[in-house]
Amino acid sequence: MTAPVRTDRGSEELIRAEEPVLAHNYHPLPVVVARAEGAWVEDVEGRRYLDMLAGYSALNFGHRHPALIDTAHRQLDRLTLTSRAFHNDRLAEFAERLSALTGTDMVLPMNTGAEAVESGIKVARKWAYDVKGVPADRATIVVAADNFHGRTTTIVSFSTDETARSGFGPFTPGFKIVPYNDLAALEAAVDETTAAVLIEPIQGEAGVNIPDDGYLAGVRELTRRAGCLFVADEIQSGLGRTGHTLAVEHESVVPDVVLLGKALGGGIVPVSAVVGSREVLGVLHPGEHGSTFGGNPLAAAVGTAVVELLETGEFQRRATDLGEVLREGLDALVGKGVVRFRARGLWAGVDVDPALGTGREVSERLMREGVLVKDTHGSTIRLAPPLTVTAEELRGALGTLEKVLTAS
Ligand SMILES: *Cc1c(COP(=O)(O)O)cnc(C)c1O
């Protein structure tokens, strides 16, 4: 007999219950969320918090956006999964509209971000052998230090974060790591075996690390000249967050391949995709790559509804306008607990004075005041509220940050 599911436990009890049965690969803030709407979440006891993390940008449209929830409900009542052994009636429109939104030719639908990265790596390697003519098994991919591209064994092979790597070898060969935001180092690393340069246009997990203006255009120029692909990981930076559909648009750059995830699933289901030119994605033939769930009708329906929201431009505009409010608020806190910050659109990495506590400690204090954020490392916290947040809510959260930083 299985024990009955208990729903009458409080937050503290639920946190204690996780300890013996749940793998300890996370160290969550001690808040147990039970429901949410828009930019707000509510815990088991009914306490409300402003969500200033938005699922690492997976919730760009807020919790339970009505148009997305409605689409999901209607799709749940009709068809949820076919596998790619058969066609489904939602996939064509998803691919058409996502490729149109991103200005690309083709779409390879997957589920999680890490799968999109893995798929991007496979496609780049195959392109190197089939199109560029790199000798078999010699292709290299150049990546940046302090990257975050996911958690699979191949992806942690080229991480520079020892915590993410240590104990998980042996690692996948074929990657070269160069400093981020350094075109000379990139130039020196690229050679005739290079399949691709894979970078984040803004490094999210590294603390919203924004490269100098000209870097992304430089990467585009360099990769074009060297005859290798530019693969942009826009899983966190893309789909409205920076004020553009894609963060590379800040420098009017068009990569060969773009990796999307997180917000593409509307906060409802995991949806990711590799989008790119026909020359690159055209290298895949039946049987060479796949996914049981990739492109499933529920994911395609929700993904199409996400694309529909972005087609209006409303969310990109909100990110730009609210980004001004965020920047102004943070400017006012520099010297008052904030050492420095980096921001683009509605996305900021804030370095707090280490004397005031670690990023984790500041996050815990903010939580007790009704604002949820996440530290990245050291004394850096990341602010990435849903793009649906209001200016007033944002100012409220900045006021709470000021209170937390000046009270200690
Ligand atoms: C989150 C993230 C990933 C991995 O996505 P998962 O869905 O967690 O596998 C990859 N790249 C970037 C830039 C990310 O932010």
The ligand as an SDF file (V2000), in Angstrom:
LIG
                    3D

 15 15  0  0  0  0  0  0  0  0999 V2000
   19.1620   27.5310  -18.2840 C   0  0  0  0  0  0  0  0  0  0  0  0
   20.1540   27.5710  -19.3780 C   0  0  0  0  0  0  0  0  0  0  0  0
   20.5020   26.4210  -20.0880 C   0  0  0  0  0  0  0  0  0  0  0  0
   19.9980   25.0470  -19.7120 C   0  0  0  0  0  0  0  0  0  0  0  0
   18.6110   24.9480  -19.7550 O   0  0  0  0  0  0  0  0  0  0  0  0
   17.8640   23.7350  -19.0010 P   0  0  0  0  0  0  0  0  0  0  0  0
   16.4380   23.8590  -19.4690 O   0  0  0  0  0  0  0  0  0  0  0  0
   18.0090   23.9790  -17.5400 O   0  0  0  0  0  0  0  0  0  0  0  0
   18.5150   22.4810  -19.4380 O   0  0  0  0  0  0  0  0  0  0  0  0
   21.3860   26.5490  -21.1370 C   0  0  0  0  0  0  0  0  0  0  0  0
   21.9030   27.7470  -21.4700 N   0  0  0  0  0  0  0  0  0  0  0  0
   21.5920   28.8820  -20.8020 C   0  0  0  0  0  0  0  0  0  0  0  0
   22.1930   30.1850  -21.2260 C   0  0  0  0  0  0  0  0  0  0  0  0
   20.7190   28.8340  -19.7210 C   0  0  0  0  0  0  0  0  0  0  0  0
   20.4390   29.9410  -19.0380 O   0  0  0  0  0  0  0  0  0  0  0  0
  1  2  1  0
  2  3  1  0
  2 14  2  0
  3  4  1  0
  3 10  2  0
  4  5  1  0
  5  6  1  0
  6  7  2  0
  6  8  1  0
  6  9  1  0
 10 11  1  0
 11 12  2  0
 12 13  1  0
 12 14  1  0
 14 15  1  0
M  END
$$$$
